[in-house]
Amino acid sequence: MPNSKKNSTTRGKRTFRSLVIVSVILIYLIIIAGAVVRMTGSGMGCPDWPKCFGYYIPPTDAEQIQWKANHPYDKGVIVIQNDVLRIAEKDFISGEVYEPTNWQPYTKHNYAKFNVWHTWIEYINRLVTVLSGIPILLMFFLSFRYRKENLWIPALATITILFMLFQSWLGKTVVDSNLLPFKITIHMVMAFLILAVLLFLLFQTKSSFKKLKISKTFKLLFLFSLSLTLIQVILGTQVRQYIDEQIDRLGEYAKAEWLNPPTVMFYVHRSFSVLIVILNVWLLLQNRIKKLGLQKLNWVLVVIGLEVFTGILMYYFDFPFLSQPLHLVLSSLLFGIQFYIFLGIFIGQKKLQTSS
């Protein structure tokens, strides 16, 4: 019986850890989907939230959102009438002519366009977000099994749920504001915070930790490197906001002019990348010379190299296809790897000290 109970506990821990890993993967998928939405300009593909033109399954043809005679309409359904969004006030069947009293203007914004590709790209983005909530919800309920063993586990699972709810609300405000750049930035930063909490939770489920002999100088410089990555991400969002404004002003096909002239923020962003490369090369060399065993630092340099490469592509080759979302996804991947190394250096070593 004791062995049976121990095996059951082990399986439960494996299941819980698997749910955390799946949740991390899905957060990265959300970041990828969000980057594609932004690259394609599909953020307003669905003018309302959480539905899309008032439907749970979005329209596939422009005719579906045009007013039709003798047609049943449900409350909340949106149509485009005379280039204005109109929302049904109640359930009704339309007559032979358009009756304004059955409709009211959609007042949250005035974006009244339909593009089937934009609509479905945005819908898939929302669908991925909803799907990510399933393993996170399961993880939340299972986490309370470990409240006596490790209080961090249910605490972090609860924070994840709260952050996901807040992120959903942020998504609504982004749509309602007609993609206000500042709100998009907050939305992205929040995704990084959720990722950090999940990685911390994943770290808490580790069964063992490796003892590392790391100097204070190395620790401080690694912490500085992680801080630089976060600053670089924020600077990048500022550059991206400028590009969004340029796209609105010049059009989506004038790619050669989006960074003409470059802003001061762009030059700061580029200069920071040089500092990040130099610092992380030094950290990698120290890791090899002193045999610290931080193998993930190799991946840090690989991701940084790809990040610099995509940045060069965007500036010198006029934003090739997929270069923008790839640049964003690489930055989130870089942050994830560095943050997990940070946990091993600072949290893992403390756990070893307290247990010894």
Steps between C-alpha positions, in 0.01 A plus 500: 500500500777753584664435161165540324446834673854612414452404133172688490669811644782473247253469211307799635815712508590396147150587380515838671843577354377396154209744533741780587718416197195494271392835645842651426486370141151645453611839634771500235235409240294799620804725457556359150132544409501855636813582300337369180186703575709813536710429190193447283306791650222263605443638848164649404393198296238453771362841605347371826614274784465215596273429202579592140234717332272362769565135407693227681614369161605800287355576154672357194348738246425873488137423421455359852557842657284697255140578588249260339124520470278242676795366695509395869752694712610424855574769755863612473549408133696765311450609139669764286239746372611806302860443614397510866487213749147438627414264785162331549321622814283188531397179326285576196422413138575778252232631267511597135689824574773589749347618828745724697313452828610135511865602499732730689845625397795304639659773709819338632686588179425598140698233315249359249688274259482129423786287375440127528872423546542759772186374672613138510860581596370698798248224580776234502700724733206511740441127463860420598456723807184315602664159448795606717257556785409130516836359626549812716162443665577131558841596636334746738267238651775235530744747658318497833612141556847642570401781739660321799805381309577825315279806544662666200323258263134594575603866544662519156215305339252750647707795376503342153120478496465862616752620241318308223169663599666841500659422161156412359365832625798676343420329170150648515634849571744471208213425261273767652778759460548412130850364569641788701879433487554561873240237589652251255834548677345433842326193354835362380684578826224316686565191285865512613390521865274195460790315338727593792249375759454170314876450472534567872226243562677253272820559694318430829402154372862394441597201709872581527740790456863507391754668726674784319811692603419842361672822601310811607639685197356239262164513679482878487597514133249230411230694685609810309475301175143391582411860585644618168280248318189639668606858424571399140151350468342823629714707262396268219133561576563875472661451158208279402253770604678745270484248214125452561453876475703503178288219355183698576653810338681349201319171441598136547683477167744789560735278700813684390365816666386355832836578664591799287627685689578274798405636841737557793330204671598278206868593537485440876335162436772406252780616730361292786518191279879546466536522879281190545712299255831600667371428850356159415812394309699579817255298713527204264881513502506516880259207514735290285827611663375443854287199404189634672269258320248758374432326169198716421735797448584344161137538400502860624774586250323313218175687561680836530672431167167427332348808665777723360462334158126569481563858612748545214248350256229744607716811477715429194261283299169681560323264739494163317201274557487354854807695615294713743315220683817290505688789662237526773478125559880476527503774763241310707702179457817679610326636808363155585840329481675775696231507766524124551879526535442784749277272708769231504772743606309691766209282618639151440819569694302632798290183500821292513637707789182468708469125438865424584 
